[in-house]
């Protein structure tokens, strides 16, 4: 049975597993081939054996096996289960058919093993993508804060913060599409973006050249906003990023716009340029994606750049802005996200 593609597990009336084929162990990679059914699936309800805790009451997986034993007939159930994997807990769903096979055993087969496998792979990809995010709160002597909320398991936004020659640099990218394809393209951007380039425009230019080598069609593109924070000015460049960079100063909030095409194969050759704007100590610099500004409320209205500006106007620090922004977006619309929400803020 180890060679078949269907996930199979056999357990007794105490839910102790006597056999689990390779496919089953792949779907639930706990490293266990024996033990309780909960142990093999990585059940996150408790650390005890199956049905030995109050958290096990109402467990649909255990109930499916118990009903099959009691009725001595085949039972099919849809299972919703909290599973521990890679130091985190997440929910999985699958359909299992439990059949009495004699000798005090019942055999469970996962009917939609491929669906569960895809969900597992998506969870792994999500975990990998999370590790691509900025690791700390300081870069080049500047404190920063950010928010990244993907609308699906895999997101298409990419925030990054790093230092070049002791100067804090920030980049925010938004790739076309959503889901797995967008996640793969954002991973490419993470790997291909030249963080050694002192000029933001040069970094975008180098990314554009590598993007062309992929030879993707016109549906694929990347918008980018990039900055380098110098002693008294911010040098910036933008590639098709229709959301402005925001700078809070003593005089209010400045919107920085610079029109250049996205990173794409739309044109034979595209040029990107640097520009600069002065700042003073205590100012706040913000980079956004359109998942923030195009977030729609219950009446269909958008949060807009004005919503971001208003939030920034009363925020005292970069971290304060990010917290206020998250709260304001939640209050603005309780509906599920239809685009990734990403923002990076620097204390200047």
N, C-alpha and C positions, 0 to 999 in steps of 0.2 A: 504493500500500500504506500510505501514511501515514494514511489515513482509517479503516482497519480497527481493531478492538478487540484483536485478537490481537497479542502482542508478537513481532516478527520481527527476526532478525539474520542476515546472510549473511557468511561468512568463507571464506578460502582455506585451503590445507593448512598454511600457517604461522600460522594463526589470526589473520590480519590481516583486520579488518572492512572490507567494502566498502559495506555498507548496514545501517542500523538504523532501524526506523521510530519514530515519535513515541512509541508505547506502550512500546516497549522502552526508549527513553531516559528515559521517565518512571519506569519501574520501577527503573532504575539511574541515578539523576540525578547522573552524574559531570560532565556538561557536555561530554562527548566524543561526537562522531559518527563519528570515524574512529580508527584505531589498533588495538591488539591487543584480543582478546576480554576479556582480564583488565583492561585499562584501562577499557573501556566498562562492565564490571560493577562496577568499583571493588574488584577482588580485593585482599585485604589480605595475601596470602602474601608478597609481595616488591615491590620497587619497579622490577623489571625487566619485560621483555616476557614474553609467555606462553611457558612451557617453557624459560626461560632461567635458571632458578634451581632449586636442589635442593628448595625448598619446593613446586615445581610437580609433583613426582613424585606420581603417583596422583590427579591432578586429574580428577574425574569429568566436568567440563564439557569439558575438552580431550579427554579420552578418547572422549566421545560423538561429537565431530567427527571425530577420527582414525578411529574404527571405521566411521563412515558413509563416509568416503573410501575406506578399505581394502576394505570389503565392497560398496560401491556400492549400499547399501540403507538403508532408513529405520531409525534407531536412537532409542529412547526411554530416557531415564535420569532418575532422581531425583537432584537435585543438592543437596548441602549445602555451603555456601560461606561463608567469612568475608569480609565486605564492610566497607570503610571508608566511613563516612558521618558528616558533621558532627563531625569530629575525634574520632570514636570508632569502635570495631570491634564488629560484632555478627554473628550467624549468621543466614542466610536459607536457606530450602529451597524448591525448586520443581521441576517436571517439564518437561524440554525434549525435544522431538522434532526430530532432525536428519535432513534429507533431501537427498541429492545433487541438484543442479539443473543440472549441466553447467557448462562453461566454467571448470572448476577451483574451483567454489564449492559449498558446502553451506549450506542454509538451516535455521536453528534457530527453532522456534516454542515459546514458553512456554505450555504448555497450561492452567496454572492462574494466569494473569496476575492475575486478580482476587484470588486468595488472597495472592499476593505483594504486590499493591498494598495490601491491608488490613494485612499485616504491616509494610509500610513506613510506612503512616500511623500505626500503633500505636507504632512506634519514634519517629516524630516527636512524637507526643503524649507519649510517655514523656520525651523530651528537654525538652519544654516544661514538663511537670510538675516535673521536677527543678529547673528554674529558679525555681519557685515556693517552693522551700525556703529557710530562713534562710541569709543569705549570709555572716555573720561569726561571731565567737566572743564578741563583747562587745555589750551593749545597756544603756543607762542606768547605766553604771559597773559592771555585773555580768557576770561571765564565765559562759558557758553552753556546753553540749555537747548533741548530740542524735543519735539514730539513726532512720533511716527506711528500712524494707525492705519494699517492696510484694510481695504474694504473686503478682501477675500483672504484665503489662507496665504496666498503669495501676493506680494505687492509690486507695484511698478514704479514707486518713488524711491529715491536714494539720497539721503543726507550724508554728508561727510565733512569732517573737520580735522585739520592736520596743520603742521607747521613747515614752512620752507625758509631756510636761512634765519630761523628764529622769529619769523613773522607768522601770525595766525592766519590761516586760510580756511575758507568754507566753500562748499559746493552743494548745490541741491539740483537733482535731475528728476525729470518726469518722463518716463518712456511711454510709447504708444501702447494701447491695449490694456488688458487686465489679465489676471490669473497667471497660469504657468508660463505662457509665452512672455508676458511682461516681466515675470520674475527672472527668466533666463536672460532677457535683454538688460535688465538692471544689474545682474551679476557681471555681464560683459562690461557695462559702463564702469563698475567698481574696479575691474581688473585693468581696463584700458585707459582710464583717466590718468593723465600724467601729473602726479603729485610732486614731481621734482621741478616742474616748470615754475619759475618765479612770476611770470606773467599769466594772469587768468585767461586772457585771450589766447595765449600760446597753448595753454593746457586744453582749451576747448578745440583749438585747431588740430592738435595732435589726436584728440579723441575722434574728431571728424575723419581724419585720414584712416584711422584704424576701423572706424565704422564702415567706410567705403569698401574695405577689404571683405566684409561680410557679404556684399553683393545682395542685400535684401531689397524687397520691392518697396514701392512708394508708400505702402501702408505703415511701414516701420520708420520711426523717427524718435529723436530724443531732444527735449528742451532742457536747457541748462542755465543756471545763474551761478556765477563764481566770483569770489571776492578775496582780496588780500588786505589785511589790516596793517597799515604802516603806522609810524609814530603819530602823525596828525592828520592822516587822510586814509580813505578807503579806495583802493583800486578795484574796479569791477569790470566784468564782461558778461554779456548775455547772449544766448543762442535760442531764439524763438520762444523764450520764456515770457508769456504774456502777463505774468503777475509781477508787479514792480518790487524792487527792493525797497524796504522802508527804513528810514533813519530818523529816530527821535532825538531832537535837539531842544535847547532852551526855547527856541522859537516855534516849536510844534513838530509835526511829522512831515518829512520830505519823501515824496515818491520819486524813485529813480527809474527812469525808463530808457532802454537802449535797444533799438530794433535791429536784430540780425536773424537770419533764417535758422531754423532748428538744425541739429545734426541729422543729416539725412542724405539720400541719393537723389534729391529733387533737382539739384543744380550740379553742373560740372565742377564748379569751383566756388567755394564760399569763403569770405573773409570775415574775421572776427576782430574786434577792436577793444582796447582798454580805455577806460575813462576813470576819473578820480573825483572824489568829493571830500571836502574837509570835515573833520569832526572835532569835538572837545571831550575831555574826560567826563564820564558820566552819561554820555549818549548811549543809545541802544540801536543795534543794527539787526534787521530781521530779513530772512529769506523765506519765501513761501512757495507752495505749489497751488495749483488751481483747485485742488480738493478742498482747500480752506475757503477760498473766495467764492467758489461755485456751489458750496453747500446750500441746499435749498430748505427753507422752512416749510411749515404746514400749509401756508398759503401760496407756495410756489416761489416766493421771493428768495433772492440769493443773499448769503451773508455778505459777500462782496468785499472789495478792497476797503470800503468805508467801515465795515465791521472790524477788519483787522486794524485799521488806523485808530478807531475808537478804543479798541482794546489796548493798543500800544500807548495811547495818549495818557492813560492813568496807571500804567504799569511802571514800577520804579526800577526794576532790574530785568535782565534777560529771563531768569528763572520765573520771576513774577509774571512776565508776559506769557510764557508758555503755559503756566498754570491757569491764568485768566482766559487764555485762548481756548484751552480744552473745556473749561467750564462754560464759556459763552457758546461754543459750538454745540455742546450737549443741551443747553437751555434753548438754543435757537431751533433745534430740530431733534426730536427723540427717535426719528426713523432710522433704519439701518443705513450705513454708508453706501453710496454708489460710486465713490472714488476715494483713493487714498488721501489721508490727511497728513501733511508733513510741514514742519516749520523748524527753522533754526534761528536762534537769537544769540547775539554777542553783547556782553558788557564792554563798552569801549573806554 
